[in-house]
Amino acid sequence: MSGGLEPINISSAAEEEIGRLMSNFGATPFTLDGRRYASVESFYVGLKFLDEESRAKVAGMPGNHAYAFGKSSTLKETEYRGQRFALGGPEHHALVARAIRAKLNKHPGLARDFAATHPRPIVHVTREPERPGTFMPAFAFCRILTEIRDELVAKGATS
């Protein structure tokens, strides 16, 4: 624990509802670059495929279904809107951050509730141990979420 504050777990396995809703599996539909996604996970998994058919299919899947669908991918590099980049690299992480921001823009009540968790440390504890070589390790996910929450707090989203 940091500063004596109880961490907030952002995970589908979280005890707190805000943690489950802020997880990539949270059923919080949003639109990014003209496509509607059922969850951040459906966006994230879509990047693991280059073909439009798979991307369109996964976009509408609930988070847990998208996660399972993504296990079949062996892609290490992807393309999004004409930009090619490594999965797990800075461009990929920046794109996931854009998706999380789009989700929060679509759900202002969730953004307010998430901002209200400040200054609790953010952790990502799931039901399973982190897979070696994951494209979004817990430390990176927590850093992204902390930066986004800090932005929300700076904009006064807690009121």
Biotite code that builds the C-alpha atoms (Angstrom):
import biotite.structure as struc

atoms = struc.array([
    struc.Atom([0.000, 0.000, 0.000], chain_id="A", res_id=1, res_name="MET", atom_name="CA", element="C"),
    struc.Atom([1.087, 3.512, -0.743], chain_id="A", res_id=2, res_name="SER", atom_name="CA", element="C"),
    struc.Atom([0.625, 6.221, 1.862], chain_id="A", res_id=3, res_name="GLY", atom_name="CA", element="C"),
    struc.Atom([-1.680, 4.003, 3.891], chain_id="A", res_id=4, res_name="GLY", atom_name="CA", element="C"),
    struc.Atom([-4.430, 4.155, 1.261], chain_id="A", res_id=5, res_name="LEU", atom_name="CA", element="C"),
    struc.Atom([-6.140, 0.974, 0.185], chain_id="A", res_id=6, res_name="GLU", atom_name="CA", element="C"),
    struc.Atom([-5.363, 0.293, -3.492], chain_id="A", res_id=7, res_name="PRO", atom_name="CA", element="C"),
    struc.Atom([-8.152, 0.130, -6.016], chain_id="A", res_id=8, res_name="ILE", atom_name="CA", element="C"),
    struc.Atom([-8.048, -3.031, -8.094], chain_id="A", res_id=9, res_name="ASN", atom_name="CA", element="C"),
    struc.Atom([-8.970, -2.447, -11.730], chain_id="A", res_id=10, res_name="ILE", atom_name="CA", element="C"),
    struc.Atom([-9.923, -5.933, -12.842], chain_id="A", res_id=11, res_name="SER", atom_name="CA", element="C"),
    struc.Atom([-12.958, -7.980, -13.798], chain_id="A", res_id=12, res_name="SER", atom_name="CA", element="C"),
    struc.Atom([-12.197, -9.828, -10.539], chain_id="A", res_id=13, res_name="ALA", atom_name="CA", element="C"),
    struc.Atom([-12.322, -6.637, -8.414], chain_id="A", res_id=14, res_name="ALA", atom_name="CA", element="C"),
    struc.Atom([-14.522, -6.500, -5.333], chain_id="A", res_id=15, res_name="GLU", atom_name="CA", element="C"),
    struc.Atom([-15.535, -2.893, -6.026], chain_id="A", res_id=16, res_name="GLU", atom_name="CA", element="C"),
    struc.Atom([-17.907, -2.146, -8.879], chain_id="A", res_id=17, res_name="GLU", atom_name="CA", element="C"),
    struc.Atom([-15.764, 0.788, -10.048], chain_id="A", res_id=18, res_name="ILE", atom_name="CA", element="C"),
    struc.Atom([-12.834, -1.618, -10.437], chain_id="A", res_id=19, res_name="GLY", atom_name="CA", element="C"),
    struc.Atom([-14.897, -4.021, -12.543], chain_id="A", res_id=20, res_name="ARG", atom_name="CA", element="C"),
    struc.Atom([-16.336, -1.240, -14.715], chain_id="A", res_id=21, res_name="LEU", atom_name="CA", element="C"),
    struc.Atom([-12.913, 0.313, -15.294], chain_id="A", res_id=22, res_name="MET", atom_name="CA", element="C"),
    struc.Atom([-11.439, -3.032, -16.292], chain_id="A", res_id=23, res_name="SER", atom_name="CA", element="C"),
    struc.Atom([-11.048, -3.705, -19.993], chain_id="A", res_id=24, res_name="ASN", atom_name="CA", element="C"),
    struc.Atom([-13.828, -6.297, -19.620], chain_id="A", res_id=25, res_name="PHE", atom_name="CA", element="C"),
    struc.Atom([-16.318, -3.706, -18.277], chain_id="A", res_id=26, res_name="GLY", atom_name="CA", element="C"),
    struc.Atom([-19.510, -3.565, -20.361], chain_id="A", res_id=27, res_name="ALA", atom_name="CA", element="C"),
    struc.Atom([-19.029, 0.101, -21.247], chain_id="A", res_id=28, res_name="THR", atom_name="CA", element="C"),
    struc.Atom([-19.628, 0.507, -24.994], chain_id="A", res_id=29, res_name="PRO", atom_name="CA", element="C"),
    struc.Atom([-17.918, 3.370, -26.774], chain_id="A", res_id=30, res_name="PHE", atom_name="CA", element="C"),
    struc.Atom([-16.990, 4.535, -30.244], chain_id="A", res_id=31, res_name="THR", atom_name="CA", element="C"),
    struc.Atom([-13.455, 5.147, -31.433], chain_id="A", res_id=32, res_name="LEU", atom_name="CA", element="C"),
    struc.Atom([-12.582, 6.301, -34.937], chain_id="A", res_id=33, res_name="ASP", atom_name="CA", element="C"),
    struc.Atom([-16.092, 5.533, -36.164], chain_id="A", res_id=34, res_name="GLY", atom_name="CA", element="C"),
    struc.Atom([-16.367, 1.976, -34.831], chain_id="A", res_id=35, res_name="ARG", atom_name="CA", element="C"),
    struc.Atom([-18.457, 0.953, -31.842], chain_id="A", res_id=36, res_name="ARG", atom_name="CA", element="C"),
    struc.Atom([-16.857, -1.410, -29.334], chain_id="A", res_id=37, res_name="TYR", atom_name="CA", element="C"),
    struc.Atom([-18.622, -3.360, -26.590], chain_id="A", res_id=38, res_name="ALA", atom_name="CA", element="C"),
    struc.Atom([-15.650, -2.916, -24.251], chain_id="A", res_id=39, res_name="SER", atom_name="CA", element="C"),
    struc.Atom([-12.022, -1.850, -24.201], chain_id="A", res_id=40, res_name="VAL", atom_name="CA", element="C"),
    struc.Atom([-11.158, -5.559, -24.358], chain_id="A", res_id=41, res_name="GLU", atom_name="CA", element="C"),
    struc.Atom([-13.032, -5.905, -27.656], chain_id="A", res_id=42, res_name="SER", atom_name="CA", element="C"),
    struc.Atom([-10.973, -3.000, -29.040], chain_id="A", res_id=43, res_name="PHE", atom_name="CA", element="C"),
    struc.Atom([-7.730, -4.419, -27.592], chain_id="A", res_id=44, res_name="TYR", atom_name="CA", element="C"),
    struc.Atom([-8.345, -7.890, -29.014], chain_id="A", res_id=45, res_name="VAL", atom_name="CA", element="C"),
    struc.Atom([-9.331, -6.475, -32.403], chain_id="A", res_id=46, res_name="GLY", atom_name="CA", element="C"),
    struc.Atom([-5.790, -5.167, -32.726], chain_id="A", res_id=47, res_name="LEU", atom_name="CA", element="C"),
    struc.Atom([-4.546, -8.761, -32.572], chain_id="A", res_id=48, res_name="LYS", atom_name="CA", element="C"),
    struc.Atom([-6.054, -9.380, -36.017], chain_id="A", res_id=49, res_name="PHE", atom_name="CA", element="C"),
    struc.Atom([-5.313, -7.740, -39.339], chain_id="A", res_id=50, res_name="LEU", atom_name="CA", element="C"),
    struc.Atom([-8.408, -8.886, -41.218], chain_id="A", res_id=51, res_name="ASP", atom_name="CA", element="C"),
    struc.Atom([-11.472, -6.655, -41.149], chain_id="A", res_id=52, res_name="GLU", atom_name="CA", element="C"),
    struc.Atom([-13.851, -9.587, -40.627], chain_id="A", res_id=53, res_name="GLU", atom_name="CA", element="C"),
    struc.Atom([-12.243, -10.586, -37.308], chain_id="A", res_id=54, res_name="SER", atom_name="CA", element="C"),
    struc.Atom([-12.002, -6.973, -36.147], chain_id="A", res_id=55, res_name="ARG", atom_name="CA", element="C"),
    struc.Atom([-15.663, -6.334, -36.900], chain_id="A", res_id=56, res_name="ALA", atom_name="CA", element="C"),
    struc.Atom([-16.707, -9.580, -35.215], chain_id="A", res_id=57, res_name="LYS", atom_name="CA", element="C"),
    struc.Atom([-14.756, -8.973, -32.007], chain_id="A", res_id=58, res_name="VAL", atom_name="CA", element="C"),
    struc.Atom([-15.841, -5.306, -31.752], chain_id="A", res_id=59, res_name="ALA", atom_name="CA", element="C"),
    struc.Atom([-19.317, -6.370, -30.621], chain_id="A", res_id=60, res_name="GLY", atom_name="CA", element="C"),
    struc.Atom([-18.221, -9.126, -28.239], chain_id="A", res_id=61, res_name="MET", atom_name="CA", element="C"),
    struc.Atom([-18.433, -8.826, -24.454], chain_id="A", res_id=62, res_name="PRO", atom_name="CA", element="C"),
    struc.Atom([-14.998, -8.603, -22.838], chain_id="A", res_id=63, res_name="GLY", atom_name="CA", element="C"),
    struc.Atom([-14.728, -12.225, -21.750], chain_id="A", res_id=64, res_name="ASN", atom_name="CA", element="C"),
    struc.Atom([-15.730, -13.489, -25.210], chain_id="A", res_id=65, res_name="HIS", atom_name="CA", element="C"),
    struc.Atom([-13.291, -11.095, -26.881], chain_id="A", res_id=66, res_name="ALA", atom_name="CA", element="C"),
    struc.Atom([-10.520, -12.296, -24.567], chain_id="A", res_id=67, res_name="TYR", atom_name="CA", element="C"),
    struc.Atom([-11.200, -15.941, -25.495], chain_id="A", res_id=68, res_name="ALA", atom_name="CA", element="C"),
    struc.Atom([-11.372, -15.061, -29.209], chain_id="A", res_id=69, res_name="PHE", atom_name="CA", element="C"),
    struc.Atom([-8.011, -13.289, -28.992], chain_id="A", res_id=70, res_name="GLY", atom_name="CA", element="C"),
    struc.Atom([-6.211, -16.369, -27.695], chain_id="A", res_id=71, res_name="LYS", atom_name="CA", element="C"),
    struc.Atom([-6.080, -17.721, -31.252], chain_id="A", res_id=72, res_name="SER", atom_name="CA", element="C"),
    struc.Atom([-3.939, -14.818, -32.467], chain_id="A", res_id=73, res_name="SER", atom_name="CA", element="C"),
    struc.Atom([-0.187, -15.186, -32.923], chain_id="A", res_id=74, res_name="THR", atom_name="CA", element="C"),
    struc.Atom([0.307, -11.644, -34.206], chain_id="A", res_id=75, res_name="LEU", atom_name="CA", element="C"),
    struc.Atom([3.245, -9.661, -32.779], chain_id="A", res_id=76, res_name="LYS", atom_name="CA", element="C"),
    struc.Atom([2.768, -6.591, -34.947], chain_id="A", res_id=77, res_name="GLU", atom_name="CA", element="C"),
    struc.Atom([-0.449, -4.938, -36.048], chain_id="A", res_id=78, res_name="THR", atom_name="CA", element="C"),
    struc.Atom([-1.795, -2.104, -38.131], chain_id="A", res_id=79, res_name="GLU", atom_name="CA", element="C"),
    struc.Atom([-4.356, 0.525, -37.204], chain_id="A", res_id=80, res_name="TYR", atom_name="CA", element="C"),
    struc.Atom([-5.489, 3.287, -39.532], chain_id="A", res_id=81, res_name="ARG", atom_name="CA", element="C"),
    struc.Atom([-2.435, 2.868, -41.741], chain_id="A", res_id=82, res_name="GLY", atom_name="CA", element="C"),
    struc.Atom([0.102, 2.856, -38.899], chain_id="A", res_id=83, res_name="GLN", atom_name="CA", element="C"),
    struc.Atom([2.074, -0.328, -38.291], chain_id="A", res_id=84, res_name="ARG", atom_name="CA", element="C"),
    struc.Atom([3.483, -1.023, -34.815], chain_id="A", res_id=85, res_name="PHE", atom_name="CA", element="C"),
    struc.Atom([4.465, -3.744, -32.378], chain_id="A", res_id=86, res_name="ALA", atom_name="CA", element="C"),
    struc.Atom([1.839, -5.073, -30.013], chain_id="A", res_id=87, res_name="LEU", atom_name="CA", element="C"),
    struc.Atom([3.038, -4.152, -26.544], chain_id="A", res_id=88, res_name="GLY", atom_name="CA", element="C"),
    struc.Atom([5.006, -1.146, -27.763], chain_id="A", res_id=89, res_name="GLY", atom_name="CA", element="C"),
    struc.Atom([4.455, 2.534, -26.957], chain_id="A", res_id=90, res_name="PRO", atom_name="CA", element="C"),
    struc.Atom([2.191, 3.128, -29.968], chain_id="A", res_id=91, res_name="GLU", atom_name="CA", element="C"),
    struc.Atom([0.000, 0.198, -28.931], chain_id="A", res_id=92, res_name="HIS", atom_name="CA", element="C"),
    struc.Atom([-0.228, 1.399, -25.329], chain_id="A", res_id=93, res_name="HIS", atom_name="CA", element="C"),
    struc.Atom([-1.062, 4.948, -26.482], chain_id="A", res_id=94, res_name="ALA", atom_name="CA", element="C"),
    struc.Atom([-3.868, 3.566, -28.631], chain_id="A", res_id=95, res_name="LEU", atom_name="CA", element="C"),
    struc.Atom([-5.307, 1.574, -25.718], chain_id="A", res_id=96, res_name="VAL", atom_name="CA", element="C"),
    struc.Atom([-5.167, 4.775, -23.623], chain_id="A", res_id=97, res_name="ALA", atom_name="CA", element="C"),
    struc.Atom([-7.182, 6.520, -26.387], chain_id="A", res_id=98, res_name="ARG", atom_name="CA", element="C"),
    struc.Atom([-9.775, 3.745, -26.171], chain_id="A", res_id=99, res_name="ALA", atom_name="CA", element="C"),
    struc.Atom([-10.017, 4.100, -22.382], chain_id="A", res_id=100, res_name="ILE", atom_name="CA", element="C"),
    struc.Atom([-10.452, 7.880, -22.758], chain_id="A", res_id=101, res_name="ARG", atom_name="CA", element="C"),
    struc.Atom([-13.186, 7.304, -25.372], chain_id="A", res_id=102, res_name="ALA", atom_name="CA", element="C"),
    struc.Atom([-14.931, 4.948, -22.950], chain_id="A", res_id=103, res_name="LYS", atom_name="CA", element="C"),
    struc.Atom([-14.808, 7.552, -20.186], chain_id="A", res_id=104, res_name="LEU", atom_name="CA", element="C"),
    struc.Atom([-16.001, 10.322, -22.524], chain_id="A", res_id=105, res_name="ASN", atom_name="CA", element="C"),
    struc.Atom([-19.009, 8.154, -23.382], chain_id="A", res_id=106, res_name="LYS", atom_name="CA", element="C"),
    struc.Atom([-19.679, 7.385, -19.704], chain_id="A", res_id=107, res_name="HIS", atom_name="CA", element="C"),
    struc.Atom([-19.191, 10.648, -17.730], chain_id="A", res_id=108, res_name="PRO", atom_name="CA", element="C"),
    struc.Atom([-20.629, 9.163, -14.525], chain_id="A", res_id=109, res_name="GLY", atom_name="CA", element="C"),
    struc.Atom([-18.006, 6.431, -14.660], chain_id="A", res_id=110, res_name="LEU", atom_name="CA", element="C"),
    struc.Atom([-15.304, 9.042, -15.297], chain_id="A", res_id=111, res_name="ALA", atom_name="CA", element="C"),
    struc.Atom([-16.487, 10.983, -12.247], chain_id="A", res_id=112, res_name="ARG", atom_name="CA", element="C"),
    struc.Atom([-16.549, 7.853, -10.060], chain_id="A", res_id=113, res_name="ASP", atom_name="CA", element="C"),
    struc.Atom([-13.110, 6.811, -11.293], chain_id="A", res_id=114, res_name="PHE", atom_name="CA", element="C"),
    struc.Atom([-11.667, 10.286, -10.615], chain_id="A", res_id=115, res_name="ALA", atom_name="CA", element="C"),
    struc.Atom([-13.138, 10.103, -7.113], chain_id="A", res_id=116, res_name="ALA", atom_name="CA", element="C"),
    struc.Atom([-10.862, 7.124, -6.336], chain_id="A", res_id=117, res_name="THR", atom_name="CA", element="C"),
    struc.Atom([-7.893, 9.537, -6.383], chain_id="A", res_id=118, res_name="HIS", atom_name="CA", element="C"),
    struc.Atom([-5.328, 9.294, -4.721], chain_id="A", res_id=119, res_name="PRO", atom_name="CA", element="C"),
    struc.Atom([-5.664, 5.555, -4.067], chain_id="A", res_id=120, res_name="ARG", atom_name="CA", element="C"),
    struc.Atom([-2.942, 3.526, -5.776], chain_id="A", res_id=121, res_name="PRO", atom_name="CA", element="C"),
    struc.Atom([-4.163, 1.545, -8.783], chain_id="A", res_id=122, res_name="ILE", atom_name="CA", element="C"),
    struc.Atom([-3.384, -2.168, -8.988], chain_id="A", res_id=123, res_name="VAL", atom_name="CA", element="C"),
    struc.Atom([-4.355, -4.863, -11.479], chain_id="A", res_id=124, res_name="HIS", atom_name="CA", element="C"),
    struc.Atom([-4.877, -8.190, -9.721], chain_id="A", res_id=125, res_name="VAL", atom_name="CA", element="C"),
    struc.Atom([-6.675, -10.803, -11.815], chain_id="A", res_id=126, res_name="THR", atom_name="CA", element="C"),
    struc.Atom([-7.916, -14.341, -11.266], chain_id="A", res_id=127, res_name="ARG", atom_name="CA", element="C"),
    struc.Atom([-4.911, -15.718, -13.145], chain_id="A", res_id=128, res_name="GLU", atom_name="CA", element="C"),
    struc.Atom([-1.204, -14.940, -12.907], chain_id="A", res_id=129, res_name="PRO", atom_name="CA", element="C"),
    struc.Atom([0.087, -12.543, -15.552], chain_id="A", res_id=130, res_name="GLU", atom_name="CA", element="C"),
    struc.Atom([1.106, -14.363, -18.723], chain_id="A", res_id=131, res_name="ARG", atom_name="CA", element="C"),
    struc.Atom([4.764, -13.952, -19.619], chain_id="A", res_id=132, res_name="PRO", atom_name="CA", element="C"),
    struc.Atom([5.118, -11.734, -22.668], chain_id="A", res_id=133, res_name="GLY", atom_name="CA", element="C"),
    struc.Atom([1.688, -10.127, -22.306], chain_id="A", res_id=134, res_name="THR", atom_name="CA", element="C"),
    struc.Atom([1.284, -7.061, -24.509], chain_id="A", res_id=135, res_name="PHE", atom_name="CA", element="C"),
    struc.Atom([-0.222, -5.053, -21.642], chain_id="A", res_id=136, res_name="MET", atom_name="CA", element="C"),
    struc.Atom([1.589, -5.913, -18.414], chain_id="A", res_id=137, res_name="PRO", atom_name="CA", element="C"),
    struc.Atom([-0.035, -4.800, -15.167], chain_id="A", res_id=138, res_name="ALA", atom_name="CA", element="C"),
    struc.Atom([2.550, -2.072, -14.563], chain_id="A", res_id=139, res_name="PHE", atom_name="CA", element="C"),
    struc.Atom([1.800, -0.483, -17.962], chain_id="A", res_id=140, res_name="ALA", atom_name="CA", element="C"),
    struc.Atom([-1.977, -0.776, -17.535], chain_id="A", res_id=141, res_name="PHE", atom_name="CA", element="C"),
    struc.Atom([-1.803, 0.794, -14.067], chain_id="A", res_id=142, res_name="CYS", atom_name="CA", element="C"),
    struc.Atom([0.431, 3.610, -15.362], chain_id="A", res_id=143, res_name="ARG", atom_name="CA", element="C"),
    struc.Atom([-2.040, 4.391, -18.146], chain_id="A", res_id=144, res_name="ILE", atom_name="CA", element="C"),
    struc.Atom([-4.983, 4.366, -15.753], chain_id="A", res_id=145, res_name="LEU", atom_name="CA", element="C"),
    struc.Atom([-3.158, 6.547, -13.239], chain_id="A", res_id=146, res_name="THR", atom_name="CA", element="C"),
    struc.Atom([-2.318, 9.106, -15.941], chain_id="A", res_id=147, res_name="GLU", atom_name="CA", element="C"),
    struc.Atom([-5.910, 9.161, -17.171], chain_id="A", res_id=148, res_name="ILE", atom_name="CA", element="C"),
    struc.Atom([-7.270, 9.513, -13.637], chain_id="A", res_id=149, res_name="ARG", atom_name="CA", element="C"),
    struc.Atom([-4.824, 12.355, -12.940], chain_id="A", res_id=150, res_name="ASP", atom_name="CA", element="C"),
    struc.Atom([-6.114, 14.103, -16.100], chain_id="A", res_id=151, res_name="GLU", atom_name="CA", element="C"),
    struc.Atom([-9.709, 13.686, -14.902], chain_id="A", res_id=152, res_name="LEU", atom_name="CA", element="C"),
    struc.Atom([-8.865, 15.092, -11.478], chain_id="A", res_id=153, res_name="VAL", atom_name="CA", element="C"),
    struc.Atom([-7.036, 18.046, -13.037], chain_id="A", res_id=154, res_name="ALA", atom_name="CA", element="C"),
    struc.Atom([-10.160, 18.799, -15.122], chain_id="A", res_id=155, res_name="LYS", atom_name="CA", element="C"),
    struc.Atom([-12.324, 18.687, -11.974], chain_id="A", res_id=156, res_name="GLY", atom_name="CA", element="C"),
    struc.Atom([-14.170, 15.504, -12.959], chain_id="A", res_id=157, res_name="ALA", atom_name="CA", element="C"),
    struc.Atom([-14.709, 14.543, -9.297], chain_id="A", res_id=158, res_name="THR", atom_name="CA", element="C"),
    struc.Atom([-17.428, 17.173, -8.810], chain_id="A", res_id=159, res_name="SER", atom_name="CA", element="C"),
])
